[in-house]
């Protein structure tokens, strides 16, 4: 099945700026038909890690909020807490970071919520019955939303090869337990030289899987009862509990896609996707820095199909000439697989093939400029 992907280039005039173009993209993908009056619409974003500057600018989110308000729907802007310890690992720090990056009510005209709650454990279970997961843990506020607009900064990524709509859905809509289950298949580990035996992790473990070793006084995690919620990783004041990044890349990609499938549960026909192929950095916005773009800015693309959208964006980045002096090195010819150059060990295509296989979307698309 061939689906439509709509593209707005970045040429503007006094009659037609980026904001009006975003509005046209939303009309083309069917937002007016999908968003109902008095409903709740989530706008899923990535607010950027502290020190990163390549995330979507807040002012470009405002026309999406305005379009939702024009349909008499209630809009909220949202993201989920990170699995790793950083500036977005709990709702308080996350909201502080979002505010410093300009994501606040005066700019957005919508409230900012952290969808998986104070500590990343506010989730709802969605049954998917797929290859790796029978059920997935989706952030509660995303699960409860009636419709969703997923706004993604398209860029490189060391695990799926690139990050776009599918990663924003799969990783970005999962609670902490879901993020951990995608990245690892065993319990977290204790870094013994950092552990001071304070016992704080014991009181937070919902499964009673952590104890203090009698001889050393250090924390020990029992793999058998551990449920993989990840609470201990963030709660440890010494950063002594770490993720075991032990999942293979192909399996990680399939797990991420299964979570993307679950994130759309109950509202697949009311989910809309916009990718900003601008400032295409080599790595994720989760890093506390961003390298120079690997290609020149290409445009803003939108679709009701996240698979076709990511495929189109990947094709456009590959077709574009690379930026001299970027992380691509000397391999900057038009048509070179930029993601393979950045991450030689990563094949980015299985995620799209698996997403198509399970019915999340189609890799076949027609690109239409608006």
C-alpha positions as YAML, in Angstrom:
chain: A
units: angstrom
residues:
- id: 1
  name: UNK
  ca: [0.00, 0.00, 0.00]
- id: 2
  name: UNK
  ca: [1.34, 3.42, -0.99]
- id: 3
  name: UNK
  ca: [0.62, 6.27, 1.41]
- id: 4
  name: UNK
  ca: [1.01, 10.03, 1.21]
- id: 5
  name: UNK
  ca: [3.88, 11.86, 2.83]
- id: 6
  name: UNK
  ca: [3.62, 15.64, 2.62]
- id: 7
  name: UNK
  ca: [6.63, 17.94, 2.54]
- id: 8
  name: UNK
  ca: [7.04, 21.66, 3.08]
- id: 9
  name: UNK
  ca: [10.37, 23.11, 2.04]
- id: 10
  name: UNK
  ca: [11.97, 25.92, 4.01]
- id: 11
  name: UNK
  ca: [11.51, 28.70, 1.47]
- id: 12
  name: UNK
  ca: [9.30, 31.43, 2.89]
- id: 13
  name: UNK
  ca: [7.84, 34.80, 1.98]
- id: 14
  name: UNK
  ca: [5.80, 37.51, 3.70]
- id: 15
  name: UNK
  ca: [2.69, 35.64, 2.56]
- id: 16
  name: UNK
  ca: [3.81, 32.13, 3.49]
- id: 17
  name: UNK
  ca: [6.06, 31.42, 6.47]
- id: 18
  name: UNK
  ca: [6.95, 28.25, 8.37]
- id: 19
  name: UNK
  ca: [3.94, 28.58, 10.64]
- id: 20
  name: UNK
  ca: [1.44, 28.64, 7.79]
- id: 21
  name: UNK
  ca: [3.26, 25.72, 6.19]
- id: 22
  name: UNK
  ca: [2.96, 23.67, 9.38]
- id: 23
  name: UNK
  ca: [-0.75, 24.48, 9.40]
- id: 24
  name: UNK
  ca: [-1.11, 23.19, 5.83]
- id: 25
  name: UNK
  ca: [0.73, 20.00, 6.69]
- id: 26
  name: UNK
  ca: [-1.67, 19.35, 9.56]
- id: 27
  name: UNK
  ca: [-4.65, 19.82, 7.26]
- id: 28
  name: UNK
  ca: [-3.15, 17.47, 4.67]
- id: 29
  name: UNK
  ca: [-2.64, 14.63, 7.17]
- id: 30
  name: UNK
  ca: [-6.22, 14.87, 8.39]
- id: 31
  name: UNK
  ca: [-5.92, 16.61, 11.75]
- id: 32
  name: UNK
  ca: [-9.32, 18.34, 11.40]
- id: 33
  name: UNK
  ca: [-11.02, 14.97, 10.89]
- id: 34
  name: UNK
  ca: [-9.12, 13.18, 13.66]
- id: 35
  name: UNK
  ca: [-9.26, 15.67, 16.52]
- id: 36
  name: UNK
  ca: [-12.71, 15.96, 18.07]
- id: 37
  name: UNK
  ca: [-14.17, 18.87, 20.07]
- id: 38
  name: UNK
  ca: [-13.58, 18.71, 23.82]
- id: 39
  name: UNK
  ca: [-11.09, 15.87, 23.40]
- id: 40
  name: UNK
  ca: [-7.56, 15.73, 24.86]
- id: 41
  name: UNK
  ca: [-4.71, 15.87, 22.35]
- id: 42
  name: UNK
  ca: [-1.12, 15.06, 23.34]
- id: 43
  name: UNK
  ca: [1.68, 16.78, 21.46]
- id: 44
  name: UNK
  ca: [4.64, 14.41, 21.93]
- id: 45
  name: UNK
  ca: [8.02, 16.13, 21.87]
- id: 46
  name: UNK
  ca: [11.61, 15.77, 23.02]
- id: 47
  name: UNK
  ca: [12.57, 18.76, 25.15]
- id: 48
  name: UNK
  ca: [16.31, 18.19, 24.70]
- id: 49
  name: UNK
  ca: [18.91, 17.29, 27.30]
- id: 50
  name: UNK
  ca: [20.67, 20.08, 29.18]
- id: 51
  name: UNK
  ca: [23.43, 21.42, 26.91]
- id: 52
  name: UNK
  ca: [21.76, 20.25, 23.68]
- id: 53
  name: UNK
  ca: [20.45, 22.81, 21.18]
- id: 54
  name: UNK
  ca: [19.21, 20.74, 18.24]
- id: 55
  name: UNK
  ca: [15.70, 19.94, 19.54]
- id: 56
  name: UNK
  ca: [12.62, 21.39, 17.82]
- id: 57
  name: UNK
  ca: [12.23, 25.07, 18.66]
- id: 58
  name: UNK
  ca: [9.27, 25.73, 20.96]
- id: 59
  name: UNK
  ca: [7.94, 28.48, 18.71]
- id: 60
  name: UNK
  ca: [7.40, 25.86, 15.97]
- id: 61
  name: UNK
  ca: [5.15, 23.91, 18.33]
- id: 62
  name: UNK
  ca: [2.77, 26.85, 18.74]
- id: 63
  name: UNK
  ca: [1.01, 26.47, 15.34]
- id: 64
  name: UNK
  ca: [0.22, 22.84, 16.24]
- id: 65
  name: UNK
  ca: [-1.31, 23.98, 19.53]
- id: 66
  name: UNK
  ca: [-3.27, 26.69, 17.70]
- id: 67
  name: UNK
  ca: [-4.59, 24.19, 15.15]
- id: 68
  name: UNK
  ca: [-5.78, 21.88, 17.93]
- id: 69
  name: UNK
  ca: [-7.43, 24.77, 19.79]
- id: 70
  name: UNK
  ca: [-9.16, 25.82, 16.58]
- id: 71
  name: UNK
  ca: [-10.81, 22.38, 16.58]
- id: 72
  name: UNK
  ca: [-12.04, 23.03, 20.13]
- id: 73
  name: UNK
  ca: [-9.78, 20.33, 21.54]
- id: 74
  name: UNK
  ca: [-7.57, 20.65, 24.61]
- id: 75
  name: UNK
  ca: [-3.84, 20.39, 23.88]
- id: 76
  name: UNK
  ca: [-0.96, 19.48, 26.17]
- id: 77
  name: UNK
  ca: [2.73, 19.22, 25.32]
- id: 78
  name: UNK
  ca: [4.45, 16.18, 26.75]
- id: 79
  name: UNK
  ca: [7.45, 13.87, 27.00]
- id: 80
  name: UNK
  ca: [8.49, 11.01, 29.30]
- id: 81
  name: UNK
  ca: [11.30, 10.75, 31.83]
- id: 82
  name: UNK
  ca: [14.62, 9.27, 30.80]
- id: 83
  name: UNK
  ca: [15.94, 5.89, 31.87]
- id: 84
  name: UNK
  ca: [19.44, 7.25, 32.49]
- id: 85
  name: UNK
  ca: [20.25, 9.78, 35.22]
- id: 86
  name: UNK
  ca: [20.33, 13.28, 33.80]
- id: 87
  name: UNK
  ca: [18.46, 16.56, 33.54]
- id: 88
  name: UNK
  ca: [15.20, 14.81, 32.56]
- id: 89
  name: UNK
  ca: [15.10, 11.68, 34.76]
- id: 90
  name: UNK
  ca: [12.26, 12.84, 37.02]
- id: 91
  name: UNK
  ca: [9.33, 15.16, 36.38]
- id: 92
  name: UNK
  ca: [10.68, 18.03, 38.48]
- id: 93
  name: UNK
  ca: [14.08, 18.13, 36.76]
- id: 94
  name: UNK
  ca: [12.42, 17.43, 33.41]
- id: 95
  name: UNK
  ca: [10.02, 20.37, 33.72]
- id: 96
  name: UNK
  ca: [12.85, 22.64, 34.84]
- id: 97
  name: UNK
  ca: [14.87, 21.64, 31.77]
- id: 98
  name: UNK
  ca: [11.87, 22.08, 29.46]
- id: 99
  name: UNK
  ca: [11.26, 25.56, 30.87]
- id: 100
  name: UNK
  ca: [14.89, 26.58, 30.43]
- id: 101
  name: UNK
  ca: [14.63, 25.43, 26.80]
- id: 102
  name: UNK
  ca: [11.60, 27.61, 26.19]
- id: 103
  name: UNK
  ca: [8.80, 25.06, 26.52]
- id: 104
  name: UNK
  ca: [6.45, 27.07, 28.70]
- id: 105
  name: UNK
  ca: [2.88, 28.34, 28.60]
- id: 106
  name: UNK
  ca: [3.57, 31.88, 27.28]
- id: 107
  name: UNK
  ca: [5.32, 30.41, 24.21]
- id: 108
  name: UNK
  ca: [3.20, 27.30, 23.64]
- id: 109
  name: UNK
  ca: [-0.23, 28.44, 24.90]
- id: 110
  name: UNK
  ca: [-0.57, 24.93, 26.31]
- id: 111
  name: UNK
  ca: [0.50, 23.23, 29.54]
- id: 112
  name: UNK
  ca: [3.56, 20.98, 29.68]
- id: 113
  name: UNK
  ca: [3.03, 17.59, 31.34]
- id: 114
  name: UNK
  ca: [5.44, 14.73, 31.97]
- id: 115
  name: UNK
  ca: [3.40, 11.79, 30.71]
- id: 116
  name: UNK
  ca: [4.78, 9.05, 32.97]
- id: 117
  name: UNK
  ca: [4.58, 10.97, 36.23]
- id: 118
  name: UNK
  ca: [6.95, 12.10, 38.91]
- id: 119
  name: UNK
  ca: [9.41, 9.20, 38.70]
- id: 120
  name: UNK
  ca: [8.59, 7.52, 35.39]
- id: 121
  name: UNK
  ca: [6.35, 4.81, 36.83]
- id: 122
  name: UNK
  ca: [2.90, 6.18, 35.97]
- id: 123
  name: UNK
  ca: [2.02, 3.81, 33.12]
- id: 124
  name: UNK
  ca: [-0.79, 1.78, 31.62]
- id: 125
  name: UNK
  ca: [-0.44, -1.77, 30.35]
- id: 126
  name: UNK
  ca: [-1.30, -2.33, 26.70]
- id: 127
  name: UNK
  ca: [-1.61, -5.84, 25.30]
- id: 128
  name: UNK
  ca: [0.15, -6.17, 21.94]
- id: 129
  name: UNK
  ca: [0.84, -9.92, 21.59]
- id: 130
  name: UNK
  ca: [3.91, -9.50, 19.40]
- id: 131
  name: UNK
  ca: [7.28, -11.24, 19.00]
- id: 132
  name: UNK
  ca: [9.07, -9.89, 22.05]
- id: 133
  name: UNK
  ca: [6.32, -8.44, 24.23]
- id: 134
  name: UNK
  ca: [2.88, -9.71, 25.04]
- id: 135
  name: UNK
  ca: [2.19, -6.38, 26.72]
- id: 136
  name: UNK
  ca: [3.92, -3.02, 26.93]
- id: 137
  name: UNK
  ca: [4.01, -0.23, 29.53]
- id: 138
  name: UNK
  ca: [2.92, 3.10, 28.00]
- id: 139
  name: UNK
  ca: [3.05, 6.45, 29.80]
- id: 140
  name: UNK
  ca: [-0.35, 7.05, 31.41]
- id: 141
  name: UNK
  ca: [-1.04, 10.51, 30.00]
- id: 142
  name: UNK
  ca: [-0.25, 9.36, 26.46]
- id: 143
  name: UNK
  ca: [-2.44, 6.29, 26.91]
- id: 144
  name: UNK
  ca: [-5.29, 8.45, 28.22]
- id: 145
  name: UNK
  ca: [-5.09, 11.07, 25.45]
- id: 146
  name: UNK
  ca: [-7.80, 10.89, 22.80]
- id: 147
  name: UNK
  ca: [-5.46, 11.86, 19.96]
- id: 148
  name: UNK
  ca: [-1.78, 12.61, 19.47]
- id: 149
  name: UNK
  ca: [0.52, 14.71, 17.31]
- id: 150
  name: UNK
  ca: [4.07, 13.33, 17.35]
- id: 151
  name: UNK
  ca: [6.64, 16.02, 16.54]
- id: 152
  name: UNK
  ca: [10.13, 14.60, 15.97]
- id: 153
  name: UNK
  ca: [13.54, 16.06, 15.21]
- id: 154
  name: UNK
  ca: [14.99, 13.74, 12.58]
- id: 155
  name: UNK
  ca: [18.64, 12.90, 13.30]
- id: 156
  name: UNK
  ca: [21.16, 10.07, 13.60]
- id: 157
  name: UNK
  ca: [21.10, 7.58, 16.48]
- id: 158
  name: UNK
  ca: [23.55, 4.90, 17.57]
- id: 159
  name: UNK
  ca: [20.95, 2.13, 18.01]
- id: 160
  name: UNK
  ca: [18.25, 2.45, 15.31]
- id: 161
  name: UNK
  ca: [20.61, 4.35, 12.98]
- id: 162
  name: UNK
  ca: [18.31, 7.35, 12.97]
- id: 163
  name: UNK
  ca: [15.72, 8.80, 15.29]
- id: 164
  name: UNK
  ca: [12.39, 9.93, 13.89]
- id: 165
  name: UNK
  ca: [8.70, 9.31, 14.45]
- id: 166
  name: UNK
  ca: [9.09, 5.62, 15.30]
- id: 167
  name: UNK
  ca: [11.71, 6.21, 17.97]
- id: 168
  name: UNK
  ca: [9.70, 9.10, 19.40]
- id: 169
  name: UNK
  ca: [6.75, 6.71, 19.65]
- id: 170
  name: UNK
  ca: [8.50, 3.57, 20.82]
- id: 171
  name: UNK
  ca: [11.13, 4.87, 23.19]
- id: 172
  name: UNK
  ca: [9.56, 8.24, 23.88]
- id: 173
  name: UNK
  ca: [6.11, 7.02, 24.93]
- id: 174
  name: UNK
  ca: [7.33, 4.22, 27.22]
- id: 175
  name: UNK
  ca: [7.56, 4.48, 30.99]
- id: 176
  name: UNK
  ca: [10.88, 3.72, 32.70]
- id: 177
  name: UNK
  ca: [10.16, -0.01, 32.92]
- id: 178
  name: UNK
  ca: [9.41, -0.07, 29.19]
- id: 179
  name: UNK
  ca: [12.58, 1.80, 28.32]
- id: 180
  name: UNK
  ca: [14.65, -0.63, 30.37]
- id: 181
  name: UNK
  ca: [13.01, -3.69, 28.79]
- id: 182
  name: UNK
  ca: [13.87, -2.36, 25.32]
- id: 183
  name: UNK
  ca: [17.53, -1.72, 26.13]
- id: 184
  name: UNK
  ca: [18.29, -4.72, 28.31]
- id: 185
  name: UNK
  ca: [17.14, -8.25, 29.06]
- id: 186
  name: UNK
  ca: [18.49, -8.61, 32.61]
- id: 187
  name: UNK
  ca: [18.33, -6.53, 35.78]
- id: 188
  name: UNK
  ca: [20.42, -3.39, 36.42]
- id: 189
  name: UNK
  ca: [23.88, -3.76, 37.93]
- id: 190
  name: UNK
  ca: [25.43, -2.26, 41.07]
- id: 191
  name: UNK
  ca: [28.77, -0.48, 40.64]
- id: 192
  name: UNK
  ca: [30.26, -1.62, 43.94]
- id: 193
  name: UNK
  ca: [32.95, 1.04, 44.21]
- id: 194
  name: UNK
  ca: [30.28, 3.76, 44.13]
- id: 195
  name: UNK
  ca: [27.78, 2.08, 46.45]
- id: 196
  name: UNK
  ca: [27.94, 3.37, 50.04]
- id: 197
  name: UNK
  ca: [25.31, 0.98, 51.41]
- id: 198
  name: UNK
  ca: [22.80, 3.71, 52.27]
- id: 199
  name: UNK
  ca: [19.89, 1.35, 51.59]
- id: 200
  name: UNK
  ca: [17.77, 3.92, 49.77]
- id: 201
  name: UNK
  ca: [17.31, 1.60, 46.80]
- id: 202
  name: UNK
  ca: [15.87, -1.10, 49.07]
- id: 203
  name: UNK
  ca: [12.95, 1.05, 50.13]
- id: 204
  name: UNK
  ca: [12.11, 1.94, 46.52]
- id: 205
  name: UNK
  ca: [12.32, -1.54, 45.00]
- id: 206
  name: UNK
  ca: [8.69, -2.72, 44.46]
- id: 207
  name: UNK
  ca: [9.77, -6.36, 44.10]
- id: 208
  name: UNK
  ca: [12.06, -6.63, 47.12]
- id: 209
  name: UNK
  ca: [14.86, -7.65, 44.78]
- id: 210
  name: UNK
  ca: [17.60, -5.57, 46.46]
- id: 211
  name: UNK
  ca: [19.43, -6.38, 49.68]
- id: 212
  name: UNK
  ca: [22.63, -5.31, 51.41]
- id: 213
  name: UNK
  ca: [25.47, -7.83, 51.42]
- id: 214
  name: UNK
  ca: [26.31, -8.75, 55.01]
- id: 215
  name: UNK
  ca: [30.08, -8.66, 54.51]
- id: 216
  name: UNK
  ca: [30.58, -5.65, 52.25]
- id: 217
  name: UNK
  ca: [27.46, -3.67, 53.11]
- id: 218
  name: UNK
  ca: [26.96, -3.02, 49.40]
- id: 219
  name: UNK
  ca: [23.65, -3.32, 47.55]
- id: 220
  name: UNK
  ca: [22.99, -6.57, 45.66]
- id: 221
  name: UNK
  ca: [20.24, -7.08, 43.05]
- id: 222
  name: UNK
  ca: [18.63, -10.51, 42.71]
- id: 223
  name: UNK
  ca: [17.80, -11.08, 39.03]
- id: 224
  name: UNK
  ca: [14.99, -13.53, 39.75]
- id: 225
  name: UNK
  ca: [12.45, -11.24, 41.49]
- id: 226
  name: UNK
  ca: [13.61, -8.06, 39.67]
- id: 227
  name: UNK
  ca: [10.76, -6.73, 37.50]
- id: 228
  name: UNK
  ca: [12.95, -4.32, 35.53]
- id: 229
  name: UNK
  ca: [11.12, -1.16, 36.60]
- id: 230
  name: UNK
  ca: [14.35, 0.89, 36.74]
- id: 231
  name: UNK
  ca: [13.36, 2.73, 39.95]
- id: 232
  name: UNK
  ca: [16.70, 1.97, 41.57]
- id: 233
  name: UNK
  ca: [18.70, 3.52, 38.72]
- id: 234
  name: UNK
  ca: [17.31, 6.98, 39.26]
- id: 235
  name: UNK
  ca: [16.76, 6.89, 43.03]
- id: 236
  name: UNK
  ca: [20.38, 6.01, 43.92]
- id: 237
  name: UNK
  ca: [22.05, 9.21, 45.23]
- id: 238
  name: UNK
  ca: [25.52, 7.87, 44.31]
- id: 239
  name: UNK
  ca: [24.63, 6.89, 40.70]
- id: 240
  name: UNK
  ca: [25.83, 3.42, 41.68]
- id: 241
  name: UNK
  ca: [23.15, 1.44, 39.80]
- id: 242
  name: UNK
  ca: [23.49, 1.29, 36.03]
- id: 243
  name: UNK
  ca: [21.67, -0.15, 33.04]
- id: 244
  name: UNK
  ca: [23.15, -3.24, 31.43]
- id: 245
  name: UNK
  ca: [23.16, -2.11, 27.79]
- id: 246
  name: UNK
  ca: [23.21, -5.71, 26.61]
- id: 247
  name: UNK
  ca: [20.43, -6.00, 24.03]
- id: 248
  name: UNK
  ca: [21.48, -6.66, 20.43]
- id: 249
  name: UNK
  ca: [20.69, -3.87, 17.99]
- id: 250
  name: UNK
  ca: [18.29, -5.87, 15.76]
- id: 251
  name: UNK
  ca: [16.30, -7.04, 18.79]
- id: 252
  name: UNK
  ca: [16.33, -3.55, 20.28]
- id: 253
  name: UNK
  ca: [14.86, -2.16, 17.06]
- id: 254
  name: UNK
  ca: [12.06, -4.73, 17.05]
- id: 255
  name: UNK
  ca: [11.30, -4.07, 20.73]
- id: 256
  name: UNK
  ca: [11.17, -0.33, 20.03]
- id: 257
  name: UNK
  ca: [8.71, -0.93, 17.18]
- id: 258
  name: UNK
  ca: [6.48, -3.06, 19.40]
- id: 259
  name: UNK
  ca: [6.34, -0.20, 21.89]
- id: 260
  name: UNK
  ca: [5.54, 2.20, 19.03]
- id: 261
  name: UNK
  ca: [2.65, -0.10, 18.12]
- id: 262
  name: UNK
  ca: [1.42, -0.02, 21.73]
- id: 263
  name: UNK
  ca: [1.74, 3.77, 22.02]
- id: 264
  name: UNK
  ca: [-0.91, 4.20, 19.32]
- id: 265
  name: UNK
  ca: [-3.33, 1.82, 21.03]
- id: 266
  name: UNK
  ca: [-6.95, 2.93, 20.80]
- id: 267
  name: UNK
  ca: [-6.19, 5.99, 18.66]
- id: 268
  name: UNK
  ca: [-4.17, 4.83, 15.66]
- id: 269
  name: UNK
  ca: [-6.44, 6.72, 13.25]
- id: 270
  name: UNK
  ca: [-6.11, 9.82, 15.45]
- id: 271
  name: UNK
  ca: [-2.28, 9.90, 15.51]
- id: 272
  name: UNK
  ca: [-0.44, 12.35, 13.28]
- id: 273
  name: UNK
  ca: [3.29, 12.67, 12.68]
- id: 274
  name: UNK
  ca: [5.58, 15.59, 11.80]
- id: 275
  name: UNK
  ca: [9.32, 15.20, 11.27]
- id: 276
  name: UNK
  ca: [11.61, 18.23, 11.21]
- id: 277
  name: UNK
  ca: [14.51, 17.40, 8.89]
- id: 278
  name: UNK
  ca: [16.44, 20.41, 10.09]
- id: 279
  name: UNK
  ca: [19.77, 20.62, 11.93]
- id: 280
  name: UNK
  ca: [20.17, 16.89, 11.30]
- id: 281
  name: UNK
  ca: [22.68, 16.07, 14.03]
- id: 282
  name: UNK
  ca: [24.67, 12.81, 14.09]
- id: 283
  name: UNK
  ca: [23.27, 11.69, 17.45]
- id: 284
  name: UNK
  ca: [20.22, 11.87, 19.67]
- id: 285
  name: UNK
  ca: [19.01, 14.99, 21.47]
- id: 286
  name: UNK
  ca: [19.44, 13.00, 24.70]
- id: 287
  name: UNK
  ca: [23.12, 13.94, 24.67]
- id: 288
  name: UNK
  ca: [24.18, 17.08, 26.52]
- id: 289
  name: UNK
  ca: [25.67, 18.46, 23.29]
- id: 290
  name: UNK
  ca: [24.96, 18.37, 19.57]
- id: 291
  name: UNK
  ca: [27.46, 18.18, 16.74]
- id: 292
  name: UNK
  ca: [27.16, 20.16, 13.51]
- id: 293
  name: UNK
  ca: [24.50, 18.94, 11.02]
- id: 294
  name: UNK
  ca: [25.45, 16.17, 8.61]
- id: 295
  name: UNK
  ca: [23.35, 17.63, 5.76]
- id: 296
  name: UNK
  ca: [21.82, 21.02, 5.00]
- id: 297
  name: UNK
  ca: [18.28, 21.64, 6.25]
- id: 298
  name: UNK
  ca: [15.78, 19.81, 4.04]
- id: 299
  name: UNK
  ca: [12.28, 20.64, 5.25]
- id: 300
  name: UNK
  ca: [9.32, 19.59, 7.37]
- id: 301
  name: UNK
  ca: [7.50, 16.36, 6.51]
- id: 302
  name: UNK
  ca: [4.20, 15.00, 7.79]
- id: 303
  name: UNK
  ca: [2.04, 11.91, 7.41]
- id: 304
  name: UNK
  ca: [-0.58, 9.86, 9.19]
- id: 305
  name: UNK
  ca: [1.82, 6.91, 8.70]
- id: 306
  name: UNK
  ca: [5.00, 6.96, 10.84]
- id: 307
  name: UNK
  ca: [6.68, 4.21, 8.81]
- id: 308
  name: UNK
  ca: [6.29, 5.97, 5.47]
- id: 309
  name: UNK
  ca: [7.34, 9.25, 7.09]
- id: 310
  name: UNK
  ca: [10.59, 7.88, 8.53]
- id: 311
  name: UNK
  ca: [11.35, 6.07, 5.26]
- id: 312
  name: UNK
  ca: [10.88, 9.30, 3.29]
- id: 313
  name: UNK
  ca: [13.05, 11.30, 5.68]
- id: 314
  name: UNK
  ca: [15.82, 8.69, 5.56]
- id: 315
  name: UNK
  ca: [15.69, 8.66, 1.76]
- id: 316
  name: UNK
  ca: [15.95, 12.46, 1.60]
- id: 317
  name: UNK
  ca: [18.93, 12.59, 3.96]
- id: 318
  name: UNK
  ca: [20.70, 9.87, 2.00]
- id: 319
  name: UNK
  ca: [19.99, 11.65, -1.32]
- id: 320
  name: UNK
  ca: [21.36, 14.97, -0.03]
- id: 321
  name: UNK
  ca: [25.05, 15.89, -0.20]
- id: 322
  name: UNK
  ca: [26.79, 15.70, 3.15]
- id: 323
  name: UNK
  ca: [28.16, 18.71, 4.99]
- id: 324
  name: UNK
  ca: [31.93, 19.24, 4.70]
- id: 325
  name: UNK
  ca: [33.61, 19.09, 8.08]
- id: 326
  name: UNK
  ca: [30.79, 17.09, 9.68]
- id: 327
  name: UNK
  ca: [30.99, 13.71, 11.45]
- id: 328
  name: UNK
  ca: [30.62, 12.06, 8.02]
- id: 329
  name: UNK
  ca: [34.31, 12.78, 7.32]
- id: 330
  name: UNK
  ca: [35.11, 12.63, 3.63]
- id: 331
  name: UNK
  ca: [32.15, 10.43, 2.66]
- id: 332
  name: UNK
  ca: [29.78, 13.26, 1.83]
- id: 333
  name: UNK
  ca: [28.57, 12.37, -1.64]
- id: 334
  name: UNK
  ca: [24.89, 12.63, -2.49]
- id: 335
  name: UNK
  ca: [23.39, 9.15, -2.33]
- id: 336
  name: UNK
  ca: [25.74, 7.87, 0.38]
- id: 337
  name: UNK
  ca: [24.05, 6.18, 3.33]
- id: 338
  name: UNK
  ca: [24.78, 8.80, 5.97]
- id: 339
  name: UNK
  ca: [23.50, 6.64, 8.83]
- id: 340
  name: UNK
  ca: [25.66, 3.68, 7.84]
- id: 341
  name: UNK
  ca: [28.67, 5.99, 7.66]
- id: 342
  name: UNK
  ca: [27.96, 7.31, 11.15]
- id: 343
  name: UNK
  ca: [27.20, 3.87, 12.62]
- id: 344
  name: UNK
  ca: [28.80, 1.13, 10.47]
- id: 345
  name: UNK
  ca: [27.56, -1.67, 12.74]
- id: 346
  name: UNK
  ca: [23.92, -0.58, 12.52]
- id: 347
  name: UNK
  ca: [21.46, -1.59, 9.82]
- id: 348
  name: UNK
  ca: [18.61, 0.90, 10.16]
- id: 349
  name: UNK
  ca: [16.19, -0.82, 7.78]
- id: 350
  name: UNK
  ca: [14.94, -3.74, 9.98]
- id: 351
  name: UNK
  ca: [12.95, -1.35, 12.18]
- id: 352
  name: UNK
  ca: [10.97, -0.18, 9.14]
- id: 353
  name: UNK
  ca: [10.53, -3.70, 7.79]
- id: 354
  name: UNK
  ca: [9.25, -4.97, 11.14]
- id: 355
  name: UNK
  ca: [6.93, -1.99, 11.59]
- id: 356
  name: UNK
  ca: [5.44, -2.75, 8.18]
- id: 357
  name: UNK
  ca: [5.19, -6.45, 9.04]
- id: 358
  name: UNK
  ca: [3.11, -5.86, 12.17]
- id: 359
  name: UNK
  ca: [0.81, -3.38, 10.45]
- id: 360
  name: UNK
  ca: [2.06, -0.12, 11.91]
- id: 361
  name: UNK
  ca: [2.44, 1.43, 8.47]
- id: 362
  name: UNK
  ca: [3.86, 1.11, 4.98]
- id: 363
  name: UNK
  ca: [7.33, 1.77, 3.58]
- id: 364
  name: UNK
  ca: [5.82, 2.63, 0.18]
- id: 365
  name: UNK
  ca: [5.01, 6.33, -0.15]
- id: 366
  name: UNK
  ca: [4.29, 9.16, -2.54]
- id: 367
  name: UNK
  ca: [6.00, 12.44, -1.62]
- id: 368
  name: UNK
  ca: [3.83, 15.50, -2.23]
- id: 369
  name: UNK
  ca: [5.04, 19.06, -1.72]
- id: 370
  name: UNK
  ca: [2.63, 21.51, -0.14]
...
